[in-house]
């Protein structure tokens, strides 16, 4: 199983941004990542300055979102949707798309629930529980 380091993930996004900006060929995964990068122009300054941001530490207390974590979560959500795993996520996502009127806002709602599941797992020193994730999504839909 692939277990990238923080630097690996960041370099992947830096490289993908650079290749996309230079109209170079992208792998399938890079195409997904680049589509997410294009949806987040607020991160382009970061992605254009590897030397400054490769080692940057974003902490929740600072009020800033870690752009690499954020974009990685988008990639993860797209992968989950492509295989409907955990089972039922695709229908819940489509419901959120309808509720919020667009895929990007719906993905951010899903991201909140994904983060909640991961936080609870870490807090309780347990494996992530997909039921926590799905329950959170259902609540966002008013179910």
C-alpha distance (Angstrom), angle and dihedral (degrees) to the residues before:
residue distance angle dihedral
X1 . . .
X2 3.77 . .
X3 3.80 113.6 .
X4 3.82 108.6 179.8
X5 3.77 122.1 -163.6
X6 3.79 122.2 -125.5
X7 3.81 88.5 -100.1
X8 3.82 91.3 50.2
X9 3.80 91.8 54.2
X10 3.77 93.6 45.0
X11 3.79 93.1 47.0
X12 3.80 89.3 50.1
X13 3.81 90.1 57.2
X14 3.83 93.4 41.9
X15 3.82 90.5 50.2
X16 3.80 93.3 45.0
X17 3.80 91.7 50.4
X18 3.79 91.6 49.2
X19 3.80 93.2 47.1
X20 3.79 91.8 47.1
X21 3.79 93.1 48.4
X22 3.82 89.4 50.6
X23 3.82 93.1 47.3
X24 3.79 91.7 -119.1
X25 3.80 122.2 156.0
X26 3.80 113.4 -83.6
X27 3.79 129.2 -153.7
X28 3.80 117.2 -121.9
X29 3.80 91.5 -98.0
X30 3.81 90.9 46.9
X31 3.82 89.4 52.0
X32 3.81 89.4 55.8
X33 3.80 91.8 46.2
X34 3.80 92.4 46.3
X35 3.80 91.6 51.9
X36 3.80 87.6 54.7
X37 3.81 91.2 46.5
X38 3.80 89.8 53.1
X39 3.82 89.7 52.7
X40 3.81 88.7 55.7
X41 3.81 109.1 53.8
X42 3.80 88.2 161.0
X43 3.82 87.2 74.1
X44 3.81 97.2 50.3
X45 3.81 92.8 91.1
X46 3.80 89.6 55.0
X47 3.81 93.3 45.0
X48 3.79 90.8 50.3
X49 3.80 93.2 56.3
X50 3.81 110.0 56.7
X51 3.82 94.4 162.7
X52 3.79 93.0 57.2
X53 3.81 100.1 39.0
X54 3.82 107.2 32.0
X55 3.81 90.9 89.5
X56 3.81 98.4 28.2
X57 3.78 114.9 133.7
X58 3.80 116.3 -145.7
X59 3.80 113.6 -165.4
X60 3.81 124.6 -170.9
X61 3.81 90.5 -126.1
X62 3.81 89.7 64.7
X63 3.79 90.6 61.5
X64 3.80 91.4 -126.3
X65 3.78 124.0 122.3
X66 3.78 117.5 -129.4
X67 3.82 100.1 -119.1
X68 3.80 93.3 -155.2
X69 3.79 93.1 52.4
X70 3.79 90.4 45.6
X71 3.81 94.1 51.0
X72 3.81 91.6 42.9
X73 3.78 89.8 54.5
X74 3.80 89.2 52.4
X75 3.82 89.3 53.5
X76 3.80 90.6 48.2
X77 3.80 92.2 50.3
X78 3.81 92.1 49.6
X79 3.80 89.2 51.7
X80 3.81 91.2 49.3
X81 3.79 91.3 49.7
X82 3.80 92.4 48.7
X83 3.82 90.8 60.4
X84 3.83 98.3 26.4
X85 3.78 91.0 -122.1
X86 2.93 123.1 -176.3
X87 3.77 84.7 39.2
X88 3.79 111.2 -103.8
X89 3.80 97.9 24.9
X90 3.79 93.0 111.2
X91 3.81 93.7 58.1
X92 3.80 91.4 45.5
X93 3.80 90.4 49.8
X94 3.82 91.2 49.8
X95 3.80 88.2 51.3
X96 3.80 89.7 52.5
X97 3.81 90.1 48.2
X98 3.79 88.5 55.7
X99 3.81 92.6 45.1
X100 3.82 95.7 48.0
X101 3.79 98.0 32.4
X102 3.79 98.1 -126.0
X103 3.78 142.9 54.1
X104 3.80 96.7 -120.9
X105 3.80 96.1 56.9
X106 3.80 89.4 43.3
X107 3.81 90.0 52.6
X108 3.80 90.0 52.6
X109 3.80 89.6 53.5
X110 3.80 89.2 50.9
X111 3.80 88.6 48.1
X112 3.80 90.7 56.7
X113 3.79 89.7 55.6
X114 3.80 93.4 44.6
X115 3.81 89.2 52.4
X116 3.81 90.5 48.2
X117 3.81 91.4 52.9
X118 3.81 92.2 48.8
X119 3.81 92.3 45.9
X120 3.81 92.3 50.5
X121 3.80 91.2 48.5
X122 3.79 91.8 50.8
X123 3.80 93.3 43.5
X124 3.82 92.1 50.2
X125 3.83 93.5 38.3
X126 3.82 90.3 -124.1
X127 3.79 138.7 119.6
X128 3.83 115.1 -83.2
X129 3.80 110.7 -86.0
X130 3.81 113.5 -139.2
X131 3.81 89.3 -157.7
X132 3.81 89.4 64.5
X133 3.81 87.9 52.9
X134 3.81 95.7 47.0
X135 3.79 92.6 43.3
X136 3.80 90.7 53.6
X137 3.82 90.3 50.4
X138 3.79 91.2 49.0
X139 3.80 90.2 51.9
X140 3.82 90.2 52.4
X141 3.80 87.3 54.9
X142 3.81 91.8 48.7
X143 3.82 93.3 -111.9
